[in-house]
Amino acid sequence: MSSPPGEPRRIGYLYILPALVVYGAFLLYPLGRAVHLSLFEWDGITLGKFVGLSNYADVVRDAGLRAAFGHALVLIVFYAVLPVLIGLVLATVLQRARVRGLGFFRTIVFLPQVIAMVVVAVAWRHIYAPDGPLNDVLRAIGLDSLARGWLGDYAFALPAVGVIGTWFETGLVTVLLLAGMARIPAERYEAARLDGAGPVAEFFAVVLPAVRGEIAVAVTLTVIAALRTFDLVYVTTSGGPGTSTSVPSYEVYHRAFELGQVGSAAAIGVCLTMLIFAITLGVNRLADRSTA
Amino acid sequence: MKKTIVAALALSLTATACTPGSGSSSGPASAPSSVRTDAAALGQVELTVWDQEVRGGQAAQMTAQIKAFEAKYPNIKIKRVSRSFDDLKTTLRLALSGNDAPDVVQANNGRSDMGEFVKAGQLVPLDKWASAYKWGERYPDSVLQYSRYSADGKTFGEGNLYGLPQVGEVVGIYYNKTKVAKPPASWAEFEAELDKAKQAGDVPLQFGNLDKWPAIHVFGTVLDNYALPDQITKLAFGRPGATWTTPEKQQAAEVLVSWADNGYFPKGFNGQGYDPAWQEFGKGKGTFLIAGTWLQADLQKALGDKVGFMLPPGTKSVTGGTGLPFGITNKSKNPDAAAAYINFITSPDAMKTLTSTGNLPIADIAAQQAPAGLAGDIFKGFGTAVDSGLLVPYLDYATPTMYDTIGAALQDLLAKKATPQQFLDKLEADYSKFAGK
């Protein structure tokens, strides 16, 4: 035991080898293969044709694809920003109120997360239907003019899909934040109160700084969920009406499996991966800097 | 650690530095020069068959056919793999490029399925067996065209025969007999009935277009009233020599929009699913429903003898097609046995079995004991469509991207996001980009 574990370095690598092999085989290899495929024009069956970066050029040039990426960015608002805001309020209230049966409420709030996305989508499709519960409620309270086929409306289809995401992600964010808030020592609240802070000031001075880490995790997870949205769009709108809810992941599936444009699909996938990577890197940098 | 990742990445890249698809065979496949039809004398054969006949009457007829086939030819054993339509569509591509490919497969007619397989040489032309077994005498050309491709897979609807279907389908009009005393005999009468239903406060034409494709069938039916079969067939098979921008297509688009304007469709139809829409019709809400024969069993169950089916009255064409055709793969070691199997499941006896299990046989329709009620209407309608030569393909067959183009364009048209002119320009752009090549 002359050297610390993992020294010399060569031995150290040996320790991570099993994990690295799995990681390489199931993540790095497919990723490399996707990058490789994205350089070809390939239908999935016959011999591919090397086309260099032209698939990527098409991603930038194709107005429909640019719109799809735009829709994904709109979804970030619904999947990440709104759930974090709602989650902060919900978690603070649940935490402060010290309600009876906190566990029960936590379970209720978290419930959407344990339901398969396809089931969620089918249920909401029913809710949004022209004679669905949502329109029934609107008509019952006299807002007949607002009732519509939500998922078939050009202005409301994308927000309608987004709201499903908000409903789905809020539980996860709330539970994450509750865990973070539970770790805040009671003395800090006490100190803040002695300094004369009300509930709002206390929230900004004590709670918010303490859960920065949790917020970063929540934002990372939800942003990734927003950008890779596929099942929800596939089941609810198939990208419609027109193309007003098309998203990049749907295009990847559509091109690879329906149109037989494997190269182009791979290029979109790689772009999406890079976008997700850049955004999450940014989020984590921001969180790191502010905690340091 | 970073270095290792880079090394691993580099390794994985070099390991894959071969052109995708280079492992699979390519080039058009050719049929063997001589054909044997004496299946009993082919020796011991095992045939692997992939089909999608998994539901109700479909599954029943397939099981019966295979049992009869194995009893007649004890030397041929059928190894059947059946999957749902969606599963078949996604797995067939991989299965065909593998070395252990099935002998007989049921492949979707469209360009992105059968067309691609033909292009890759994975299906063999069936013409020699077609003449040996005289399929052409029982199957009219308007039916066989759905399984025809040129050897390079580029031309659809002409050329070699790559598959033979068992069943047919046609898009027509379901009507609620309690609301329509006498089915309209002409297009003008049909539109008058729609108006009458509107005045009576009913939903004239039940419709839900959230899934994008349902409008293709409604628009196709309207177009059938204005355009001749030859024109639509060229457009729908994506063959050069036609155009979307003619007055009769403009008229069809305008009529569709006027139907929406007149309130013939239910409110919020673009936000209503296809299934909920026909289920509403099944509950008695709505006077008419434009849909395919595939809804027969469900609507029969829902409405009993209150529902009838008719071909669009007095139209110049009728939209329809075939069930998924059965083809032979280039990897099949015994294509003669495979052809014998296909011949058996499409024989006159097989058509009888199809009828008795509640399916719509595609050939020898006149020879069948037509069932009563809704099924009888459908038998009659399909028989008329085939015999009159008015059958035209679905519009979305045209190009690999047309399904999406026309689906989205129709949603735009119906929601007034596009004028009929812009709508047709969009279809023309997709069509000419493909057919012009």
Interface residues (C-beta under 8 A of the other chain):
Chain A: Y13 I16 L20 G24 L28 Y29 L31 G32 R33 V35 H36 L37 F40 W42 D43 G44 I45 T46 L47 G48 F50 R125 Y128 A129 P130 A147 R148 G149 W150 L151 G152 D153 Y154 A157 T237 S238 G239 G240 P241 G242 T243 H254 F257 E258 L259 G260 V262
Chain B: M1 T4 I5 A8 L9 S12 L13 A15 T16 A17 T19 P20 G21 S22 S24 S26 T90 R93 L96 S97 S112 E116 F117 K119 A120 Q122 N209 L210 D211 K212 P266 K267 G268 F269 N270 G271 Q272 G273 P276 P400 T401 Y403 D404 G407 A408 A409 Q411 D412 A415 K417
